[in-house]
């Protein structure tokens, strides 16, 4: 199965909101109908960068 389109900001925000309310990755996945790997990636990126915004392909 190939990669699908990137998740919109309107879907990423609720993932972080649920995470801050102590929902598990599994619970968030079921609630928002998003794969667990995607939920985990969003939360990890948010913890590392402090944002869920997409980054351009430019590297530092």
C-alpha positions in Angstrom: 0.0 0.0 0.0 1.4 3.4 -1.0 1.6 6.6 0.9 -1.5 8.8 0.8 -1.7 12.6 0.9 -0.4 14.5 3.8 -2.8 15.2 6.7 -4.3 18.7 6.8 -3.8 21.1 9.7 -7.4 20.7 10.6 -6.7 17.0 11.3 -3.3 17.5 13.0 -4.6 19.9 15.7 -7.1 17.4 17.2 -4.4 14.8 17.4 -2.3 17.1 19.6 -5.5 18.1 21.6 -6.3 14.4 22.3 -2.7 13.8 23.2 -2.7 16.7 25.7 -5.9 15.1 27.2 -3.9 12.0 27.9 -5.5 9.8 25.2 -3.4 6.9 24.0 -2.2 6.7 20.4 -4.6 3.8 19.8 -7.5 5.8 21.2 -6.7 8.8 19.1 -6.3 6.6 16.0 -9.8 5.1 16.5 -11.4 8.4 17.4 -10.1 10.3 14.4 -9.9 7.4 12.0 -6.2 8.0 11.3 -3.5 5.3 11.2 -1.6 4.8 14.5 1.7 5.4 12.7 0.5 8.8 11.5 -0.8 9.7 15.0 2.6 8.7 16.5 4.5 10.7 13.8 2.4 13.8 14.4 3.0 13.6 18.2 6.7 13.0 17.8 7.1 15.9 15.4 5.2 18.2 17.7 7.4 17.2 20.7 10.6 17.8 18.7 9.7 20.9 16.8 6.9 22.4 18.8 4.7 22.6 15.7 2.6 20.4 13.5 3.1 22.6 10.4 4.6 20.9 7.4 8.2 21.7 6.7 9.5 22.5 3.2 12.1 20.3 1.6 14.9 22.7 2.4 17.4 21.4 4.9 19.7 23.5 7.0 
